[in-house]
Structures are given as C-alpha cells and as structure tokens.
Amino acid sequence: MTVVGAMRRDEGASVKAVRFQAPGRLSVDDVEEPRLEEPTDAIVRVTLTAICGSELPAFRGLIEREPGGIGHEFVGSVSAVGEGVRRIAVGQRVVSPFSVACGGCFYCKQGLLTACERFQTFGRHLGGSQAEYVRVPNADAMLEPLPPSLPDDKALFAADLLTGVYAALTLAAIRAGDSVAVVGSGPTGLAAQIMARAMGAGQVFATDHHDYRLEVSAKLGTAAMKSGRDVPDRVKAATGGRGVDISVEAVGTAEALADASILARRWGTLLSLGTELDKKPVIFPIGDLTGEHIRLVSAGSPPVRNYMAPVLKMLSGGVLDPAPIITHRLPLSEAPHGFEMMSARSDGALKVLLTP
C-alpha cells in the first residue's frame, strides 16, 4: 500500500481506544494503530469524539452486541491517505458521518447511503471513534473538510446528531411558521428543538419526565412542560385547538411515539426519530392516525452525509449553537464514567464529549 503524505509514527505503535466488553463494562485499552487497507482509505487522528444515546441500549444490556471498539461521532485531523485519495489531504481538519457507504450500489446511486449494500458503521463494522486514531474507508466521499473558524465542539454535531435531525425535519417537510412538539428533551430532542427553530418553526413545545432537561428546553425558548395527561390539552390550547403541524418522537420507544401522535393536528405529521431500536410489542393508535389523516414519517438512520454541508454552514454562521446540549467534557480515559452518567441520567448528563 502506497501511503501519500503520511505523518509517520513508529511502526507497530499502539494507541488508546475504548472497547465494549459486556453490558455495563467498558475498558480503555492499548490497541494496534489502524493502518491503510485500501487505496481509498484515510487515517484520522481523532481530536474530539462523543458518546451517542444510541450506544446506551447495548451498555444497559437491552440489545446484544459483540465486544469491540465503540463510538461513531468524531472530528479530527487527517494523518495519512491512500494513493487513491484525491480530495482529502493530510493535515486537513475533517468531520466524518457515523457510517460509510460504497457509493456505487443500487441504494447509494439514489442517495440512500444508510441502505448501502456494503453499509458500515464506526464502532460496529469498523473501528470505533472513541479512540486516538480511526480508519475511514472511501475517504474522498465520506470526509468533509472543516472551516478553520469552526471549533471541534460545534463541528462534531455534524457527524450525526444535528445532521440526523436536519434530515428528519426535511423529510417531515417543515415549513416556516410551523408549530412543532417534541416528546423527549434528551440530546436528540434538544437537537430537534434547536433545529426546528433554525428551520423557521414558529411555536416549539417539548415534554420530558426530567426537570433538568426541561430547564435546558426552556433556555432554548421552547414551551417546556412536564410529561403528563394534561399535555395534549395544553398544546391544543396554544394552537387554536388543533394540535401541532409536526409532532416529533425523540425518546426511542413506541410508547413515546404513541404519546407524540396525540399532539399532531389533523393532516399533520408524526415524525419518529428513534424507535428503530425498540422491538417490544405495543398497542399503537394507528386508527387515530388514519382517521385524522396524520402522516407518519420514520427517520430511522438517515443518510447524514447528504446533509453535512448545509449543517456545517449553519454552524459556521451561528444559526445553530449546540452548546446547551453539551454537559460534560472528559478525557478518553474516563469514557466508562461518561457512559455510566448518561445511562443513569446522573449529574444532569446530556451530551458527553471525550478528548483523546
């Protein structure tokens, strides 16, 4: 393998990486430094990574996963590129989407990158981003150079969270002046509130069981209210008795999706942001949706690579500010503690950033 313009390190050097061992148990280990495997690969020195809420079900033992590297949100500096890489250069600051697509299969040709027939996710099929170095396949197509003025802690949100929410609200066809309700004010729900405002929403409502989350929502200018039976009446009273144009589920459970469905107006939209991990059977009021002509939009894992450029522009221009979502910054060595806090919702934890 020819390496173009590599910032060389000692051959056989080890690097630090967080590894999932079993539910509730992570380790920070010395592992073999990733190397270029294909001419289209790049190696990125990670300067900032994060814990994503989608990693918590495995940590809690709710879903199975094999031991190995973890993490899929990162920004960093390119340290080596393969001979087939043309657009990305050594030394560039870059952000990567959470997954990698081939670019040539049936789905990729339609822009549906997360349905790629050779779909790969960091921290699952590929090495995890909670590490000092990461190998990125198909680097020219996947990596996005960062504006020099954009700090890492803002650029990081283009890897998954804000781009995913932007994609979802685009699918929901949000329009200027729309009213939006968000069920759940964790990191995804807060990102949805921030993005809805940036995309022109007029009224934004949010519900949650946890007061500390509602306090953050209120600081964003959201009409925040404790989850309860009175929420539908309060939302309808504030929207002329109709309900909202777009009701967003941002919890990750079918129960939350059912709660969100009650808040949408007739001919409105119900947007699911996180229920793909919930496999439990549940009674869902599908008749109410069809009777009220409510459109159900499932965002699932959207092709965030397609939306990185506009989100980065919004971040650079100050239209988006994810700072309220960030509650903790830890060294990589304290990643297990970060997972414990986020899993237990302790110490007001929302989004935990990790610095290698």
C-alpha positions as CSV (number, residue, x, y, z in Angstrom):
1,M,0.0,0.0,0.0
2,T,1.4,3.4,-1.0
3,V,0.8,6.0,1.7
4,V,0.6,9.6,0.4
5,G,1.9,12.4,2.6
6,A,1.6,10.4,5.9
7,M,2.5,11.9,9.2
8,R,4.6,8.9,10.2
9,R,4.6,7.2,13.6
10,D,6.7,4.4,14.9
11,E,5.9,1.1,13.1
12,G,3.7,-1.1,15.3
13,A,2.8,1.7,17.7
14,S,-0.2,1.2,19.9
15,V,-3.0,3.7,20.5
16,K,-5.7,4.1,23.1
17,A,-9.3,3.0,22.3
18,V,-12.5,2.5,24.3
19,R,-13.8,-1.1,24.0
20,F,-17.2,-2.6,24.8
21,Q,-16.6,-5.7,26.9
22,A,-20.1,-6.6,28.2
23,P,-23.2,-4.7,29.4
24,G,-22.1,-2.2,31.9
25,R,-18.5,-2.8,31.3
26,L,-16.1,-0.8,29.1
27,S,-12.3,-0.6,29.1
28,V,-9.8,1.8,27.7
29,D,-7.1,-0.4,26.1
30,D,-3.9,-0.2,24.1
31,V,-4.7,-1.5,20.6
32,E,-2.9,-1.7,17.3
33,E,-2.9,1.6,15.5
34,P,-5.2,1.4,12.4
35,R,-3.5,1.2,9.1
36,L,-4.5,2.0,5.5
37,E,-6.1,-1.1,4.0
38,E,-7.4,0.2,0.7
39,P,-6.1,2.9,-1.7
40,T,-9.2,4.9,-0.9
41,D,-8.7,4.9,2.9
42,A,-7.7,7.7,5.2
43,I,-6.4,7.6,8.8
44,V,-7.8,10.4,11.0
45,R,-6.2,11.4,14.3
46,V,-9.3,12.0,16.5
47,T,-9.3,15.3,18.3
48,L,-12.8,15.1,19.7
49,T,-15.4,12.3,19.9
50,A,-18.7,11.8,21.8
51,I,-21.0,9.3,23.4
52,C,-24.2,8.8,21.5
53,G,-27.5,7.9,23.1
54,S,-27.9,5.1,20.5
55,E,-24.9,3.3,22.2
56,L,-26.7,3.2,25.6
57,P,-29.1,0.2,24.9
58,A,-26.1,-2.1,24.5
59,F,-24.4,-0.7,27.5
60,R,-27.6,-1.3,29.5
61,G,-27.9,-4.8,28.1
62,L,-31.1,-4.1,26.3
63,I,-29.7,-5.2,22.9
64,E,-26.8,-7.6,22.1
65,R,-23.5,-6.6,20.6
66,E,-20.1,-8.2,20.3
67,P,-17.1,-6.9,22.3
68,G,-15.0,-4.4,20.4
69,G,-14.5,-0.8,19.6
70,I,-17.2,1.7,20.2
71,G,-18.2,5.2,19.1
72,H,-19.2,6.8,15.8
73,E,-19.1,10.6,16.2
74,F,-15.8,12.3,15.7
75,V,-13.7,15.1,14.2
76,G,-10.0,15.1,13.7
77,S,-7.0,15.7,11.5
78,V,-6.0,13.5,8.6
79,S,-2.7,11.8,9.3
80,A,-2.4,9.5,6.2
81,V,-4.2,8.9,2.9
82,G,-4.1,6.1,0.4
83,E,-2.8,6.5,-3.1
84,G,-6.4,6.6,-4.5
85,V,-7.5,9.6,-2.3
86,R,-7.6,12.9,-4.3
87,R,-10.0,15.3,-2.5
88,I,-8.8,14.8,1.1
89,A,-5.2,15.8,2.1
90,V,-3.0,15.1,5.1
91,G,-3.3,17.8,7.7
92,Q,-6.9,18.7,6.9
93,R,-9.4,19.0,9.8
94,V,-12.4,16.9,8.9
95,V,-15.7,15.5,10.2
96,S,-17.0,12.1,9.3
97,P,-20.6,10.8,9.1
98,F,-21.3,8.0,11.6
99,S,-21.4,5.4,8.7
100,V,-19.6,4.7,5.5
101,A,-21.2,3.9,2.1
102,C,-19.7,2.4,-1.0
103,G,-21.2,5.0,-3.4
104,G,-21.9,2.5,-6.2
105,C,-24.7,0.2,-5.3
106,F,-28.4,0.5,-6.1
107,Y,-29.2,2.5,-2.9
108,C,-26.2,4.7,-3.0
109,K,-27.0,5.8,-6.5
110,Q,-30.3,7.1,-5.2
111,G,-28.6,8.9,-2.3
112,L,-29.9,6.4,0.3
113,L,-26.5,5.9,1.8
114,T,-27.6,4.2,5.0
115,A,-29.3,1.5,3.0
116,C,-26.0,0.8,1.2
117,E,-25.5,-2.8,0.3
118,R,-22.0,-2.6,1.9
119,F,-23.1,-0.3,4.7
120,Q,-20.5,0.0,7.6
121,T,-20.8,1.9,10.9
122,F,-18.0,3.1,13.1
123,G,-17.9,1.2,16.3
124,R,-19.7,-1.8,14.8
125,H,-18.3,-2.9,11.4
126,L,-15.4,-0.5,11.6
127,G,-13.1,0.6,14.4
128,G,-14.8,2.8,17.0
129,S,-14.3,6.6,17.0
130,Q,-13.7,6.7,20.8
131,A,-10.0,6.2,20.1
132,E,-6.9,8.1,19.2
133,Y,-7.0,7.1,15.5
134,V,-9.7,5.9,13.1
135,R,-9.5,4.3,9.6
136,V,-12.1,5.9,7.2
137,P,-12.9,3.9,4.0
138,N,-14.0,5.8,0.9
139,A,-12.5,8.9,2.4
140,D,-13.0,11.2,-0.5
141,A,-16.7,10.7,-0.5
142,M,-17.2,10.4,3.3
143,L,-15.0,13.0,4.9
144,E,-15.9,16.7,4.9
145,P,-13.2,19.4,5.4
146,L,-14.0,21.8,8.2
147,P,-13.8,25.6,8.0
148,P,-10.8,26.9,10.0
149,S,-13.0,29.1,12.2
150,L,-15.4,26.3,13.3
151,P,-14.3,24.7,16.6
152,D,-14.3,21.0,17.1
153,D,-17.1,21.0,19.7
154,K,-19.5,22.5,17.2
155,A,-18.3,20.6,14.1
156,L,-18.8,17.3,16.0
157,F,-22.5,17.7,15.8
158,A,-22.4,17.5,12.0
159,A,-21.3,13.8,12.4
160,D,-24.7,12.6,13.4
161,L,-26.9,14.4,15.8
162,L,-27.7,17.7,14.1
163,T,-27.4,16.3,10.6
164,G,-29.8,13.5,11.5
165,V,-32.4,15.8,12.9
166,Y,-32.0,18.2,9.9
167,A,-32.6,15.2,7.6
168,A,-35.6,14.1,9.6
169,L,-37.2,17.5,9.7
170,T,-36.6,17.9,5.9
171,L,-38.4,14.5,5.4
172,A,-41.2,15.9,7.5
173,A,-41.4,18.9,5.1
174,I,-41.1,21.5,7.9
175,R,-42.2,25.0,6.7
176,A,-41.6,28.5,8.1
177,G,-44.1,29.2,10.8
178,D,-44.9,25.6,11.6
179,S,-45.7,24.5,15.1
180,V,-43.6,21.6,16.4
181,A,-43.9,19.5,19.5
182,V,-41.0,17.3,20.7
183,V,-41.6,14.3,23.0
184,G,-38.4,13.9,24.9
185,S,-35.7,16.5,25.8
186,G,-32.6,14.4,25.8
187,P,-29.8,15.2,23.3
188,T,-31.9,14.2,20.3
189,G,-35.0,16.1,21.5
190,L,-33.0,19.2,22.3
191,A,-31.3,19.0,18.9
192,A,-34.7,18.8,17.3
193,Q,-35.8,21.9,19.2
194,I,-32.7,23.8,18.1
195,M,-33.0,22.7,14.5
196,A,-36.7,23.3,14.3
197,R,-36.2,26.9,15.3
198,A,-33.3,27.3,12.8
199,M,-35.5,25.9,10.0
200,G,-38.2,28.5,10.7
201,A,-40.6,26.9,13.2
202,G,-43.0,29.4,14.9
203,Q,-44.0,27.6,18.1
204,V,-41.9,24.8,19.6
205,F,-43.2,22.7,22.5
206,A,-41.4,19.9,24.4
207,T,-42.2,17.4,27.1
208,D,-40.0,15.2,29.4
209,H,-40.1,13.5,32.7
210,H,-36.9,15.1,34.0
211,D,-36.8,18.6,35.3
212,Y,-33.1,19.3,34.4
213,R,-33.9,18.5,30.7
214,L,-36.9,20.8,30.7
215,E,-34.8,23.6,32.2
216,V,-32.5,23.3,29.1
217,S,-35.5,23.3,26.8
218,A,-36.8,26.5,28.4
219,K,-33.5,28.2,28.0
220,L,-33.8,27.5,24.2
221,G,-37.1,29.4,24.1
222,T,-39.2,26.2,24.0
223,A,-42.5,25.9,25.7
224,A,-41.4,23.1,28.1
225,M,-43.8,21.1,30.1
226,K,-43.6,18.0,32.4
227,S,-44.9,14.8,30.8
228,G,-48.5,14.1,31.9
229,R,-52.1,13.7,30.8
230,D,-52.6,17.4,30.6
231,V,-50.0,17.9,27.8
232,P,-52.4,17.3,24.8
233,D,-54.9,19.8,26.2
234,R,-52.2,22.4,26.8
235,V,-50.7,22.0,23.4
236,K,-54.0,22.2,21.7
237,A,-55.0,25.3,23.7
238,A,-51.8,27.0,22.4
239,T,-52.5,26.1,18.8
240,G,-56.1,27.2,18.3
241,G,-57.5,23.8,19.5
242,R,-55.8,22.0,16.6
243,G,-52.6,20.5,17.7
244,V,-49.1,20.9,16.1
245,D,-48.2,20.7,12.5
246,I,-45.3,18.3,13.3
247,S,-45.1,16.1,16.3
248,V,-41.7,14.6,17.0
249,E,-40.9,11.4,19.0
250,A,-37.3,11.8,20.3
251,V,-37.2,9.1,23.1
252,G,-36.7,5.9,21.2
253,T,-39.8,3.9,22.3
254,A,-43.1,3.0,20.7
255,E,-44.9,4.4,23.8
256,A,-43.3,7.8,23.2
257,L,-44.4,7.6,19.5
258,A,-48.0,7.0,20.7
259,D,-47.8,10.0,23.0
260,A,-46.5,12.1,20.2
261,S,-49.3,11.0,17.9
262,I,-51.9,12.7,20.1
263,L,-50.2,16.1,19.8
264,A,-50.4,16.3,15.9
265,R,-53.3,18.1,14.3
266,R,-55.5,16.7,11.5
267,W,-53.5,16.3,8.3
268,G,-50.3,17.0,10.4
269,T,-47.1,14.9,10.5
270,L,-45.8,12.4,13.1
271,L,-42.1,12.2,13.0
272,S,-40.2,9.2,14.6
273,L,-36.6,9.9,15.4
274,G,-35.6,7.0,17.5
275,T,-37.8,3.9,17.6
276,E,-35.8,1.6,15.4
277,L,-34.1,0.1,18.5
278,D,-37.4,-0.6,20.3
279,K,-38.5,-4.1,19.4
280,K,-41.2,-4.5,22.1
281,P,-44.8,-5.1,21.0
282,V,-47.0,-2.2,21.9
283,I,-50.6,-1.1,21.3
284,F,-50.4,1.8,18.9
285,P,-53.4,4.0,17.9
286,I,-53.0,3.5,14.2
287,G,-56.7,4.1,13.7
288,D,-56.4,7.5,15.2
289,L,-53.6,8.4,12.7
290,T,-55.6,7.2,9.7
291,G,-58.8,8.7,10.9
292,E,-57.1,12.1,11.4
293,H,-55.1,11.8,8.2
294,I,-51.8,12.1,10.1
295,R,-48.7,11.3,8.0
296,L,-46.1,9.0,9.7
297,V,-42.5,9.8,8.8
298,S,-39.8,7.4,10.1
299,A,-36.3,8.9,10.0
300,G,-34.5,5.8,11.3
301,S,-30.8,6.2,10.4
302,P,-30.9,8.9,7.8
303,P,-28.1,9.4,5.2
304,V,-26.5,12.3,7.2
305,R,-23.6,12.6,4.7
306,N,-26.0,14.3,2.3
307,Y,-26.8,17.0,4.8
308,M,-23.4,17.8,6.3
309,A,-22.6,20.8,4.0
310,P,-25.8,22.8,4.9
311,V,-25.5,22.0,8.6
312,L,-21.8,23.0,8.7
313,K,-22.8,26.3,7.0
314,M,-25.4,26.9,9.7
315,L,-23.0,26.1,12.5
316,S,-20.3,28.4,11.0
317,G,-22.8,31.2,10.6
318,G,-24.0,31.0,14.1
319,V,-27.5,29.9,13.0
320,L,-27.1,26.7,15.1
321,D,-25.5,26.5,18.5
322,P,-25.3,23.0,20.1
323,A,-23.6,24.3,23.3
324,P,-26.6,23.9,25.5
325,I,-26.6,20.1,24.8
326,I,-23.0,19.7,26.0
327,T,-22.9,19.0,29.7
328,H,-19.6,17.1,30.3
329,R,-16.1,17.1,28.7
330,L,-13.9,14.2,29.8
331,P,-10.6,12.7,28.7
332,L,-10.9,9.5,26.8
333,S,-9.7,7.5,29.8
334,E,-12.9,8.5,31.6
335,A,-15.2,7.2,28.9
336,P,-16.6,4.4,31.2
337,H,-17.7,7.1,33.7
338,G,-19.3,9.1,30.9
339,F,-21.4,6.1,29.9
340,E,-22.4,5.5,33.5
341,M,-23.6,9.1,33.8
342,M,-25.5,9.1,30.6
343,S,-27.1,5.7,31.3
344,A,-28.2,6.7,34.8
345,R,-29.1,10.2,33.8
346,S,-27.0,11.4,36.7
347,D,-25.2,14.7,37.3
348,G,-27.5,16.4,34.7
349,A,-25.7,14.5,31.9
350,L,-26.9,15.1,28.4
351,K,-24.1,15.0,25.8
352,V,-20.7,13.8,27.0
353,L,-17.7,14.8,24.8
354,L,-14.4,12.8,25.0
355,T,-10.9,14.1,24.2
356,P,-8.3,11.5,23.2
